[in-house]
Amino acid sequence: MAGGIGNLVLARLGSAAMGTLLAVLFRSPAPAIATGAACGLPGEALLVGSWDDTAQWLPRRLMDALAAGGTSLVSYGQAATLLALYGSVASLLIVVLFVRGEVTA
């Protein structure tokens, strides 16, 4: 039970990182929420429906696999490794965008 909750928390941290990246990128909540919902809900479903191999590298599918402890298409280790890589890139982008942002007093 504790492993399942831990996996779920890790997967939701990935969603939080994606949301933070979109919020810093757009600097406004409405486009960030709309882009995140459009990418995560119909966007990935359409890609997976038309190209089966995309489930092995799309972030939302990887987060689902991580929360489930692995799936038949993506192992737990593969999901964790790719999400760690995606998270590192997202963190770097967040820092760069935040530091270079046009903030005036």
C-alpha positions in Angstrom: 0.0 0.0 0.0 2.8 2.5 0.9 4.5 1.7 -2.4 1.4 2.5 -4.3 0.8 5.8 -2.6 4.5 6.7 -3.1 4.2 6.0 -6.8 1.1 8.1 -7.0 2.7 11.0 -5.3 5.7 10.8 -7.6 3.4 10.8 -10.6 1.5 13.8 -9.4 4.8 15.6 -8.8 5.4 15.2 -12.5 2.1 16.9 -13.2 3.0 19.7 -10.8 6.3 20.2 -12.7 4.5 20.3 -16.0 2.0 22.9 -14.6 4.8 25.0 -13.1 6.7 25.0 -16.5 3.5 26.1 -18.3 2.7 28.8 -15.7 6.2 30.2 -15.9 6.2 30.0 -19.7 2.9 31.7 -20.2 3.0 33.9 -17.1 -0.8 33.7 -16.9 -3.1 31.0 -15.5 -5.7 30.7 -18.2 -3.4 29.8 -21.1 -1.3 27.5 -18.9 -4.4 25.6 -17.7 -5.8 25.4 -21.3 -2.5 24.2 -22.8 -2.0 21.6 -20.0 -5.5 20.3 -20.4 -5.4 20.2 -24.2 -2.0 18.5 -24.2 -2.8 16.0 -21.5 -6.4 15.0 -22.3 -7.2 14.9 -26.0 -3.7 15.6 -27.3 -2.0 12.5 -25.9 -5.1 10.3 -26.6 -5.0 11.2 -30.2 -1.3 10.6 -30.5 -1.6 7.2 -28.8 -4.6 6.3 -30.9 -2.8 7.0 -34.1 0.7 5.8 -33.2 1.0 3.0 -30.6 4.6 3.5 -29.7 4.0 7.0 -28.3 2.7 5.6 -25.0 6.3 4.7 -24.2 7.6 8.3 -24.1 4.7 10.7 -23.6 4.8 12.3 -20.2 1.2 11.7 -19.1 1.3 8.0 -20.1 4.6 7.6 -18.3 3.1 9.2 -15.1 0.2 6.8 -15.3 2.6 3.9 -15.7 4.7 5.1 -12.7 1.5 5.5 -10.6 0.5 1.9 -11.5 3.9 0.4 -10.8 4.5 -0.3 -14.5 2.3 -1.4 -17.4 2.5 -4.0 -20.2 4.0 -1.3 -22.5 6.2 0.6 -20.1 8.1 -0.8 -17.1 8.4 1.0 -13.8 12.1 1.6 -14.3 11.7 3.0 -17.8 8.9 5.3 -16.7 10.9 6.5 -13.7 14.1 7.1 -15.8 12.3 9.0 -18.6 10.3 11.1 -16.1 13.5 11.9 -14.2 15.0 13.1 -17.5 11.9 15.1 -18.3 11.8 16.6 -14.8 15.5 17.6 -15.1 14.9 19.4 -18.4 11.7 21.0 -17.0 13.5 22.2 -13.9 16.3 23.7 -16.0 13.8 25.5 -18.2 11.8 26.8 -15.3 14.9 28.3 -13.7 16.1 29.8 -17.0 12.7 31.3 -17.8 12.2 32.6 -14.3 15.7 34.2 -14.1 15.4 35.8 -17.6 11.8 36.9 -17.1 10.9 40.5 -17.5 10.1 41.5 -14.0 10.1 45.3 -13.3 9.5 47.0 -10.0 
